[in-house]
Amino acid sequence: MADVILKIAGGLIFFSIVCGVLRLVIGRTVVDRVVAIDMLSVISISLIALYAHLSGRFVYIDVALVYGLLSFLAVLAIARFLERRA
Protein backbone atom coordinates (compact mmCIF):
# COMPACT_ATOMS: atom_id res chain seq x y z
CA MET A 1 0.00 0.00 0.00
CA ALA A 2 2.81 2.41 0.87
CA ASP A 3 4.50 1.70 -2.45
CA VAL A 4 1.38 2.72 -4.34
CA ILE A 5 1.12 5.96 -2.38
CA LEU A 6 4.78 6.76 -3.02
CA LYS A 7 4.35 6.12 -6.75
CA ILE A 8 1.30 8.38 -6.82
CA ALA A 9 3.28 11.07 -4.98
CA GLY A 10 6.11 10.75 -7.49
CA GLY A 11 3.69 11.08 -10.39
CA LEU A 12 2.09 14.16 -8.87
CA ILE A 13 5.50 15.72 -8.30
CA PHE A 14 6.41 15.07 -11.94
CA PHE A 15 3.12 16.62 -13.10
CA SER A 16 3.80 19.64 -10.88
CA ILE A 17 7.27 20.07 -12.37
CA VAL A 18 5.79 20.07 -15.88
CA CYS A 19 3.20 22.68 -14.88
CA GLY A 20 5.86 24.84 -13.20
CA VAL A 21 8.17 24.77 -16.20
CA LEU A 22 5.27 25.65 -18.50
CA ARG A 23 4.39 28.61 -16.27
CA LEU A 24 8.04 29.66 -16.30
CA VAL A 25 8.18 29.57 -20.10
CA ILE A 26 4.73 31.03 -20.79
CA GLY A 27 4.82 33.68 -18.04
CA ARG A 28 4.38 37.12 -19.53
CA THR A 29 5.65 39.20 -16.65
CA VAL A 30 8.60 38.96 -14.31
CA VAL A 31 6.25 38.32 -11.40
CA ASP A 32 4.81 35.26 -13.17
CA ARG A 33 8.29 33.88 -13.63
CA VAL A 34 9.28 34.55 -10.02
CA VAL A 35 6.16 32.74 -8.81
CA ALA A 36 6.98 29.82 -11.13
CA ILE A 37 10.52 29.61 -9.77
CA ASP A 38 9.19 29.71 -6.22
CA MET A 39 6.73 26.95 -7.07
CA LEU A 40 9.54 24.86 -8.56
CA SER A 41 11.60 25.31 -5.40
CA VAL A 42 8.67 24.10 -3.27
CA ILE A 43 8.29 21.11 -5.60
CA SER A 44 11.99 20.33 -5.30
CA ILE A 45 11.68 20.47 -1.51
CA SER A 46 8.91 17.88 -1.71
CA LEU A 47 11.10 15.80 -4.02
CA ILE A 48 13.96 15.94 -1.52
CA ALA A 49 11.58 14.87 1.26
CA LEU A 50 10.29 11.98 -0.83
CA TYR A 51 13.83 10.89 -1.59
CA ALA A 52 14.70 11.09 2.11
CA HIS A 53 11.81 8.78 2.89
CA LEU A 54 12.67 6.33 0.11
CA SER A 55 16.36 6.16 1.00
CA GLY A 56 15.78 6.07 4.75
CA ARG A 57 18.29 8.86 5.32
CA PHE A 58 16.42 11.59 7.10
CA VAL A 59 19.37 13.99 7.06
CA TYR A 60 17.97 15.13 3.71
CA ILE A 61 15.03 16.66 5.58
CA ASP A 62 17.49 19.16 7.05
CA VAL A 63 18.72 19.92 3.55
CA ALA A 64 15.13 20.52 2.43
CA LEU A 65 14.50 22.87 5.37
CA VAL A 66 17.62 24.92 4.64
CA TYR A 67 16.74 25.02 0.94
CA GLY A 68 13.24 26.21 1.82
CA LEU A 69 14.60 28.98 4.02
CA LEU A 70 17.02 30.15 1.35
CA SER A 71 14.30 30.02 -1.28
CA PHE A 72 12.00 32.11 0.89
CA LEU A 73 14.70 34.71 1.45
CA ALA A 74 15.51 34.82 -2.26
CA VAL A 75 11.87 35.44 -3.17
CA LEU A 76 11.69 38.22 -0.59
CA ALA A 77 14.80 39.82 -2.05
CA ILE A 78 13.46 39.61 -5.58
CA ALA A 79 10.10 41.04 -4.51
CA ARG A 80 11.82 43.93 -2.77
CA PHE A 81 13.94 44.59 -5.85
CA LEU A 82 10.88 44.55 -8.12
CA GLU A 83 9.00 46.85 -5.74
CA ARG A 84 11.78 49.45 -5.81
CA ARG A 85 12.10 49.21 -9.59
CA ALA A 86 8.41 49.91 -10.19
C-alpha positions in Angstrom: 0.0 0.0 0.0 2.8 2.4 0.9 4.5 1.7 -2.5 1.4 2.7 -4.3 1.1 6.0 -2.4 4.8 6.8 -3.0 4.3 6.1 -6.7 1.3 8.4 -6.8 3.3 11.1 -5.0 6.1 10.8 -7.5 3.7 11.1 -10.4 2.1 14.2 -8.9 5.5 15.7 -8.3 6.4 15.1 -11.9 3.1 16.6 -13.1 3.8 19.6 -10.9 7.3 20.1 -12.4 5.8 20.1 -15.9 3.2 22.7 -14.9 5.9 24.8 -13.2 8.2 24.8 -16.2 5.3 25.6 -18.5 4.4 28.6 -16.3 8.0 29.7 -16.3 8.2 29.6 -20.1 4.7 31.0 -20.8 4.8 33.7 -18.0 4.4 37.1 -19.5 5.7 39.2 -16.6 8.6 39.0 -14.3 6.3 38.3 -11.4 4.8 35.3 -13.2 8.3 33.9 -13.6 9.3 34.5 -10.0 6.2 32.7 -8.8 7.0 29.8 -11.1 10.5 29.6 -9.8 9.2 29.7 -6.2 6.7 26.9 -7.1 9.5 24.9 -8.6 11.6 25.3 -5.4 8.7 24.1 -3.3 8.3 21.1 -5.6 12.0 20.3 -5.3 11.7 20.5 -1.5 8.9 17.9 -1.7 11.1 15.8 -4.0 14.0 15.9 -1.5 11.6 14.9 1.3 10.3 12.0 -0.8 13.8 10.9 -1.6 14.7 11.1 2.1 11.8 8.8 2.9 12.7 6.3 0.1 16.4 6.2 1.0 15.8 6.1 4.8 18.3 8.9 5.3 16.4 11.6 7.1 19.4 14.0 7.1 18.0 15.1 3.7 15.0 16.7 5.6 17.5 19.2 7.1 18.7 19.9 3.6 15.1 20.5 2.4 14.5 22.9 5.4 17.6 24.9 4.6 16.7 25.0 0.9 13.2 26.2 1.8 14.6 29.0 4.0 17.0 30.2 1.3 14.3 30.0 -1.3 12.0 32.1 0.9 14.7 34.7 1.5 15.5 34.8 -2.3 11.9 35.4 -3.2 11.7 38.2 -0.6 14.8 39.8 -2.0 13.5 39.6 -5.6 10.1 41.0 -4.5 11.8 43.9 -2.8 13.9 44.6 -5.8 10.9 44.5 -8.1 9.0 46.9 -5.7 11.8 49.5 -5.8 12.1 49.2 -9.6 8.4 49.9 -10.2 
